[in-house]
Amino acid sequence: NLGKDLPRRPTHALTLSSDWTTPLAGLTLGADLRLVGDSFDNASNATRLDGYALTTVRASFPVTEQVELYGRVENLFDQTYQTVATYGTLGRAAYIGIRARY
């Protein structure tokens, strides 16, 4: 494979993250942006996988010192992308939960 790109390994990938604790009683907001360049699915570099951008947003809120509500939305803009040719990936997904510390 001399001179070929490694399969499923983009030349460029970047993740930007930011979190902000608001003045509103400890509410924390955050976001991630993941940028991934083009790659190839196989060692012969015959099948190209397009690059993609995924956005995640999240929030958490302390109810008490021991209990926190949290949630996030992954793939906020419901991007269609592939990390392996013809293999499906998740669309938009939302998660919520309660975290308890004792």
Secondary structure, DSSP 8 states (H G I E B T S, - for coil): -TT---BT--S-EEEEEEEEE-TTTT-EEEEEEEEE--EESSTT--SEE--EEEEEEEEEEESSSSEEEEEEEESTT-----SSTT------EEEEEEEE--
